[in-house]
């Protein structure tokens, strides 16, 4: 097959990375870049030696697929234009600024037989993928996603900027309908929420506690996942994971405590971590999650298959985010 011709629409911070990675894939060809900001456009055309356009509509005829990395408020317009014109689309998260607009993109993709993938890149994080391969069924999840203020994505609050990553992950891990949301948040630097916490309860009894902030001193992306017989600690920044799992056939009631000397911590440690539990660091591949996301998009485009993060997935994450925002509006400081 010929290489898939791709244009990157919006070559700001994230779009520049998309453009660079497209050029590294053997089955892809970067054929154009688009940006309304002259400085971004000049830098991208100079770096990649491809045509640059101010108007995204001008790339029709030059592309088979596009990566859309424009501000969220323009996702419906830009991604919708390409879907309606028979072009496959990878659109950055969130899928759109409203659930209604997200659903419209899903409907356009279905109507025109196009691939629509949403850029929830954490689905490709090696730490998460390693945990999913263990087949753990979560009952409780804690998530922290904290970042210093970046002066990017100020058109949306922290829920659509950062928390939506973890909303998508929690929905993918729980495999249960969302039953209720209780959230709190407030503005610090901007006119929208810069910090937020949310408790999500699921129909099957699962619970998730999510915290997001973009006014932290240092970045943190951690998740803790608890099941009936295991606990996994994920560091999504460093792509590392630790598994603590109960040994088969063992439980606390069956331990012989009569010979235990409580004054010796090493004996307590040995009893728990050699008798009851197993602790191990999960072996992870050193991979670029965004590069894997693009590769999955290209696979779906070329095989006419379903991407790992579909438009429907993007809408579910956005629906959950809207429930968080609605609750914040009731509880906002």
Secondary structure, DSSP 8 states (H G I E B T S, - for coil): ---EEEEEE--SHHHHHHHHHHTT-TTEEEEEEE-SSHHHHHHHHHHH--EEESSGGGGTTT-SEEEE-S-GGGHHHHHHHHHHTT-EEEEESSS-SSHHHHHHHHHHHHHHT--EEEE-GGGG-HHHHHHHHTT---SEEEEEEE----S-STTS-HIIIIIHHHHHHHHHHH-S-EEEEEEEEE-SSSSS-SEEEEEEEETTS-EEEEEEESS-SS-EEEEEEE-SSEEEEEETTTTEEEEEEE-TT--GGGS--TT--TT-HHHHHHIIIIIIEEEEE-------HHHHHHHHHHHHHHHT---SSBHHHHHHHHHHHHHHHHHHHHH--
